[in-house]
Amino acid sequence: MGERITEDVKRVARAMLKEFDDLMTRIVTEVWSSVPAYAELMLHQSELRERTRENVHNVITCLLEDREPTAEELARATATGERRAIQGVSASSVIQSFRTAERALNEEYVDWCARMQVQRANIGSGRAAMIRCLDALEQAMLEAHMEIQRQVEEDLRLSEPGLFRRLATGSSVELADLQRLAVTMGIDDPERGTFVIVALASRVRADRAAMERHRHRFVSRLRQLFAVPVLSGTVEAEGLEWVTLFAMPWRGDDLRSLATRIADSFRYDAATDVVAAISNTCVGMSGLGTACKQAITTLESRSATDDGPPVHLFRDRLLEVMVHRDPPMGRHLVQRYLEPLEGGGDLLVTLRTHLEQDLSVRATAEALHVHKNTVVYRLRRIEERTGLLTRRPRDLAKLVLAVEAWEASGE
């Protein structure tokens, strides 16, 4: 602790907090314009504003309360440092942003002190306290940033695009290669361990360089979340251009929690432009080829207009995968069972809605804003035109597959 903060300096801190939004606009604008890496790597300036706002607010609050940053405040700065490293922001850019924020904050502080006639000696003690607080937050950020950078360098050692290319295309993989990877990943028995594949693709057109950036960020996040070695590589996939694959040990069969934590990490990192798929677990590294195909096909089975959840499980999309793997069958189902519904008013929409509402007539009527009797009448006409009964399981399976094929076609 330095000198005690005097009451006139605390009045300045209160005034700065009252005008905080204007102060933040100035600081964020200066940081954004002076550190090019943020504009190049971040999706929105609002993300920078949110994180900078927290640090600056902490500094002024510490000045007002005459204290050092709390453990909780330092922990939040640590999380921001990890986030910046995963986003690809360099340590020098982080330092530059702190220096810019420090200069703008100091100028604002001195201006307020002049307006409120703070004694010169007290101004110096307040400035020293702010710098001390900023330095503590900066150190927490930089230490976390350097640790993530160390992990990224480690992950580069576990990058195997050549191996994943062979696995994804069904080419043979030598046992010696798998044993070498097992040693690299620190796995004692490569044929008894349980593994899972996560495939990552972009929702928008992305070249290999863009997917490599996603790979570096996501592999660090996986290591943080699950504390396991992660093997990764970026490969070309038919219909998806570039896909990044991640292989990692996974105990048990609770893939739902894996999907949930990955989706949460997407939200935390503001990664709205990516989508992921998770294979079934496989026993032994020799099963990674099948797992790669499962994850990639799950992504490929998504329709072009799919704006659903960011993470998909292979086991949840078996119907979609089945249709994707046999396009002629899908076209036949559409021609045989759905084309007769065209020109029949709202029959196709009613069928699709009825399936989405788990065959509930009441829920279907509510979704379509019609009477239940209207839904019953339309279902009867659907049965007449298709020759299928919506209450018979075998007939229902044909209708479900036909609708899945129609949706996959994007028509």
N, C-alpha and C positions, 0 to 999 in steps of 0.2 A: 504494500500500500504506500502511496505517496502522501503529499499534504492533504489535509482535510478540505473538502469542497465547501466553499463559503456559500452563504444564503443568496448573495447576489448572482452567483454562477448558477445556483439551482433555479433561480427565477428565469434565467436565460434558457435552461434546459426545458422548463415548462412551456415557455413561449415557442421553442422550436418544435415541441411535440404538438402544440396546437396548430402550427403551420406545417405539419409534417408532410402532407400530400404535395404541397408546392415544392418543398425541399427534395422529396423523392423524385419528382419529375425532372428537376435539374440534375441530380446525381445520376439517375439512370440514363438520361440523354447523353451526358458526358461520357459515362462508362461505355455505353453502346457504340458511340462514335469513335472512341479512342482505342478500343480493343476489337480489331476486325474479326478475331476468332469467334466472338459471340454471334455476330451477324451471319457468319459463314456456317456455323455448326448448330445454332439453336433454331427451333421452329418459330418461336414468338418472343418479342421483346418483353411481353408480360411475364414470361418465365424468369427472365433476369430481374425484373422489377420485384417479383415476389420474394426471391432469395436476398436481393440487396436490401429490400425494405426491412427484412427481419434483422439483418446485421446492423444496419444503421439505427433502427429502433432500439436494439440492445445497447448500443454505445451510448445513446442519449439517456436511456433509462438508467444505465450504470452511473452516468454523470449526475443525474438527479438524485439517485439513492445513495451516492457516494460508496460504491462497492465495485468489486471485480466481477467478471462474467461468471454465472453459475455453471454447474456441471451440465445442467440441461441445455443451457445456451451454447456451451462448447460442443455438446453432442450434436446439436442441430447444425453447427458450423462444420463438424466432421462429416455429417451426411451430405452437406452441400459440396464439400471437397470430393467425396466419392462420386457424386453425381457429375461434377465437372470433368473428372478424369474419364468416366465412362462415356461422356459426350464427346470426348476427344479434345477438350480445351487444355492447352499446355499449362505447365506450372508458371511459366513466365507471364502468360496472359492473366492468370489468377492474381499474381503479384501486381501486375499493371493495373488491374481493376481496383485492387485495394488502394494503391497509391492515388488513383484518380478520385476514388470516393473519399479518401482521407483529405485530399486537397480541397474538394468541394465542400466537405463538411466543416473543415477548419475555416474556410472563407465565410461560410454562413454563420458559424459560431462567433467569429471576430466581429462580423457586421452586427449581430444581435447584441454583443457586449458593448459596442460603441453606442448603439441606440439606447440601451438600458443603463449606460454610464457605470459599467463595472470597473472596479479599480484595476489598474494595470497588473499589479502583482497577482491578483486573483485570476485574471485572464490566463496567465501562464500556467497556473496549477490546474485549471480546468482543461486547457489544451493538452497538457501532459497526461491527464487522466483519460481523455478520449483516445489519445494515441496508444496508451498502454492497453486499453480495452480492445482497440482495433488489432493491435499486434497479437493479442491472445487468440482472438477469433481467426486471424490469418494463419497463425501457427497451427491451430487445430485443422483448418482446411488443408493446408499444405502437407501436413503429415499424412492425413487420410489420402490426399491426392497421390503422394509418392508411393504409398502402399498399394494403391490400385495400379499404378504404373508398373510396379514390380510384378504384380500378378499378371498384367498384360504381357510383359516380357516372358513370363513363364508360360503363358498360353500360346505364345508364338512357337514355343518348342513343341507344343501339342497340336500344331496345325498340320493336317494331313489331307490336303485336297485330292492328291493322287489316289490315296486309298479310298476315300469316299466316292470318287468318280467310278472306281471299279465296283464298289459295293452297290451304288445306285443303279448302275447299268447291268448288274447281274454277272459281271465278269468274275473269274476265279481269283481268289486271294490266297496267297501262299500262307501256310501255317506259320512259317518263320516270321512273316510280317506281323501276324496277329500276336505272336509271342513277344516280338520286339515292342509292339505297342503296349502290351500288358506290363512289361518291365518299365516303360516310360511313364505309364500311368500309376505305377506302384501297386499293381494287382497281382496277387500271388498265384491264383489259379484262374486263368482266362476262360476255362471251359465250365466252371461251376458258378461263377459270378452271374448276377442278374443285371441286365443293362436295358436302357431305353434310348430311343432316338427322338430328338426334337428337331423338326424342320421349320425353318424361318423363311418367309417370302415377303415381298413388298406388295402392298395393295395398289401401288402405282408403278409405272414403268421405272425400272432401276437397273443400272449396269453393274458389272462385277465390282467396280470400285465402291459403289454405294453399298452393296451387300457385304463387302469386306468391312466397311465401317460398322455396319450393324453387327457383324460377327464379333468384332473386337469389344463392342459395348456389351453384347448379350452374354458372351462367354465369361466376362468379369462378373456380370450379375448372377449367372448360374453358380459360379464358384462361391460368391458371397452367400447366396440363398441356401445352398445345400452342402457346402464345404466338402466337395468331391472333385477329383480331377476330371476335366472336360476335354474331350477330343473334338476338334472342329475342322470344317473345311467348306469351301464354297464351290458348288458344281452347277453345270447347266442341266436343266430339266425340261423335257418337252412340255410346252404349254405354259411354262412359268418363267422361262428365260433362266434366271439365276436363283438358286436356292442354297441357303446355308444350313448345314447339318451339324448337329451336336450329339455326341455319344457320351453317356455318363453312367456310372453304376447307379442302380436304383433298387433298394430293398423293398420287398413286398409288392402288392398290386394296387396300392392306393394312388392311381394316376389322377384321380379327380383333384386331390390336394395339390399335385404337381401343376395341373392346369390352372388352378385358382391362383397359386403363388406367381406363376409366370404372367397371368393376366394382370395381377396387382402390380407387378414390376413394370409392365407396359404403361399402366396408368401413372405410376410414380415417375417414370422417365419421360412421360409425354410422348411415348412412341405410338402414335395413332396411325402411322403409315405401314405397319407390319402386321402379319398374321402368322400364327404358329400352329403346327400339328404335332401330335404326340403318338408314337407307335405303341403297340402292345409291348410288354416287357419280353425280353428274350433271355434264355439261359445260355451263357457262353458267348464269347466274342464271334464265334462262327455264325451266330444267328443275326449279326448286325446287318447283313445284306437284306434279309427279309424285312427287318425293322425299318431300314432306310426306305424300301419300296412302300411300306405301309404309310409312313409319314408323308412321303412325297405325293403318293396317290390321294391321300386325304386332302392335301392342299389343292391338287389338280381337280378334285371332284367338286370344289366350290364353284358356284356359278359366277359369271363376270360381275353380276350386280349384287353379290352377297355382301351385305353390310352387317352380318351377324356378329357373334362373339369373336374376340381376337384369338382364342385358342380352341382347337378342336381335337377331340380324341378319335383315333382310328376306329375304336370299337363302337363309337356313337354314330358313325357315318358309313356303316357297312352297306346300306342300300344305295347311297350315293356313289360309293366306290364301285359297287357291282355294276351300276349303270355306266359309270365312266369307263370301266374296263371292257365293256362290250357295247360300243356305240350302235352297231346294227340291231342288237336286241332292243336297245332303248328306242330307236326310230320305229321299229316294228310295233312296240307297245303303244307309242303315241299314235301311230296310224290306225292301229286296230281299235283302240279304246277311247282315245281323246278326240280324234278328228270327227267322229260321229256326233260329238257334242257341240262342235262349231256351228254357229247359226241357230243354236238353241237358246238364245237369250243369255241368261247368266248361269247356265248349267256348269260350265267349266270352273267358273269362280266359286260356285256353290260347292262343287266337289272338293276343290282345294281347301276351302275354308272349313268344310266338314271334317276333313282329315286333320287339319291343324287344331281343331277344337275337340279332338279325341272322340269323334263320332257322336258328340252331344248335339241333338237337334236344337235344344234351347240355346246353347252357347253359339251355335251356328247362326240362329235367327238373330240373336243380339248383335253378333259381329257384322251381319249383313243389313241390320236394321229392317228386318221383315218379320212377318208373323210366322209362328212355328208351322202352321198349316202350309205356308208357302214353301218352306224348306222340305216338308214331307212330300209335297207335290213334285218339287224339282228332283228330289232323290228318286222318286218313282219313274220320272222321265229319263233320268240317267240310267237306271237299270234297264229300261225298255230299249234305249239306244245302244247300250254296250253289251247287253245280254248277260251282265254280271249282277250279282246281288251284293249290296253294300254290307249286308249282315253275315255273309258267308266268308270265313277266314281266307280260303284259297282265292276267291274272287277279289277280296279286299287287297290281298298282297299284289295282285296284278295291277289294280288301280293305283296303289301306292307307288309301285315301280314306274308306272306310266307317267304319273305326275312328277316324280323325281327326274325322269328323263326329259320331260318337257321343260322343267325349270332349269336343268343343266344346259339345255340348248340355248337358253337366253331369249327364246321367242316370246 
